[in-house]
Amino acid sequence: MEWNITEQENKVLKVEVEGRLVAAVAPNLREEVLGRISEGVNVLFDLSKMVHIDSSGLGVLVQVLQKTKACGGKMVLAALQPGPKIVFDITKVSRVFEIVPTVADAKF
């Protein structure tokens, strides 16, 4: 799995995830993203290239959401693909996140 984190305008941290967000890589992604969240920072996950997610990956997203909210920010997941979406639906975590069809649809 690969990821790219960039700081966008208006205090938006964009996290592009490619491949499989699973236990082997989840701790590293969690550490890097959580380390960049500060007061008022919003987080946008571009999941257009994520092909699989397991419970560890979901845990990372939940932890990032919690810290983002605690710091007064908002988190949006964009472009969730059909395979990973099944995991979100089965576990019902899709109720917890704001999920939009495309990156352009994310509003902060």
HELIX and SHEET records of a PDB file:
HELIX    1   1 GLU A    9  LYS A   11  5                                   3    
HELIX    2   2 ALA A   26  LEU A   34  1                                   9    
HELIX    3   3 SER A   55  ALA A   70  1                                  16    
HELIX    4   4 PRO A   82  THR A   91  1                                  10    
HELIX    5   5 VAL A   93  ARG A   95  5                                   3    
HELIX    6   6 VAL A  103  ASP A  105  5                                   3    
SHEET    1   A 5 GLU A   2  GLN A   8  0                                        
SHEET    2   A 5 VAL A  12  LEU A  21 -1                                        
SHEET    3   A 5 ASN A  42  ILE A  53  1                                        
SHEET    4   A 5 MET A  75  ALA A  78  1                                        
SHEET    5   A 5 GLU A  98  VAL A 100  1                                        
END                                                                             
